[in-house]
Amino acid sequence: MAKPVQSYASHAAMYAPYHYVATPILLVNLFVALWSLYRDPGFTTAWLVVMAVALIALGWSARIMVLRVQDRVIRLEERLRLRALLPAELHPVVDGLKRGQYIALRFAPDEEAPALVEKIRRGELTTPDEIKKAIHHWRPDYLRA
């Protein structure tokens, strides 16, 4: 099955088991626990609310940890790629990029990356969104968490 073509408009990733199954169930569980506490106050129902909050915190923490590791890998990949693509005088710019800038640059093809880094150096592009919008030929990333 062919993957859909990725672009600025369609690059946001949703992971169905997390976004559409686990998160709604955990939120409903919290509301059920709160409703139970309202209807029947007591230690047991209060504990159900505490556990529901803990489960949401656990799910959110697991997601954040995965995204942090992914961001670190992207930063490493992009630093290596940009050092290979750019002239030596732009290497200090690569070292000074912010996390979001690395993440945005991963969508830029090799042909466009040097010009984008130069625009970042001159202050013409600062935010990840600006960088993504400046990319003409999108380099898809299908391996995101």
N, C-alpha and C positions, 0 to 999 in steps of 0.2 A: 504494500500500500504506500503510495507516494505521500510524502509529508507536504502539508500546505506551505505555500511560499510565505516566508516571513518578511515583514516590513515594519516600519515604525508604527503603523496603525494596528498591527496584529502581533507584536512581539511579546506582549505581556503573557506570562505563563500562569496557568491555573492548574493545580494538581488535584484532580477530581476527588480522590479518596480523602484528602485533607480539607479542601475548600468546600466541597459539596456533601460530604458524608460526616466526617468526624467533627468538624467545627459546628455544624447545625445541631448534631446530636448532643454535643457537650453543652451548647447554649440552652437547648430545650431542657436538658437535665438540670441545669442551674435554675431555670425558671420553675420547674416542677419542685425542686428542693425548696426554693423560696416560698412557693405557694403552700407546700406542706408545712413549712415553719409558720406561716401566717395562720393556717387553719388549725394547727395543732402544735402550739409552742412547747418546746421542751428540749432536753439535751440531745435526744436522738435526732430530731428533725434539724436542730442547729448543726449537729455534726454532719448531716447530709449536705447542708449548704457549704460547710467547710470543705468537705470532700469534692463537691462539684467545682468549687473555686480552684482547689488543688489540681483537679483533672484538667481544667482549662489552662492553668499555669504550666502544667506538664506538657500539654499539647503545643502551646505557644512557644515554650522554651525549646522543645525539640525542633520545631520549625525554624526558629531563629538560629539555633546552633548549626543546622544544615546550611542555611543561607550564609552564615559567616564563613564557614569552611569553603563554600562555593566562591564567595567573594575573594578569599585569600588565593584560591587556585587561579581565578580569573586574573587577579593582579599579577601573580607570578607569570602566567602565560603571556599576558600583554607586555610586561616588562621585557621578557625575552624576545618576543616578536618585534616590539618597537626598537629595541637595541639593534636587532638585525636589519631592520628596514631604514632606520634613520642615520643621518650622518653624525659623526662623533660630537659635533658642537650642540646637537639637540639631546644628547644623552642626559645632561643635567635636568632638562625639562621632564624627561620620562621619570626620573627619580622623584620629582616634585609633584607629580600628578596626584589628585585626590582619588579615593576609592571609587567614587561614582564616575569619575572621568575614565578610569581604566575600564570599568564595567560598560560604559557607553562605547568606548573605542573598540571593544571586541566585535561590534557589529560592522565596523569599517573594513572594507577589503584592503589588502596590502597596498594597492595603487592609491587609495585615498588617505590612508593613515598619516603619511608624512605631512600633507597639507593641513590636515585637521590638527595635528600636534603643533604645527607652526601657528595656527589660529588660536590655539589654547595659549601658547607662549605670549602672543601679542595681546591677549585678553579679549579677543573677539568672541570666543566661545568659553563659557565658564561652567555652565550647568550640564549635567548628563543629558537633559532634555534638549538643550541647544545642540549638543554634539550629535545626538541621534538624528535630529531633524536636518543636520547638515550633510548627512551621509546620502550619497546619490544611489549607489548600488549596494544594497543591504547584504551583509554576510550573515546568514542565519546561524543561530545557536540553538540546536535542538537537544542539547545535553544538559539543560538547566534543571535544577532541583525545584 
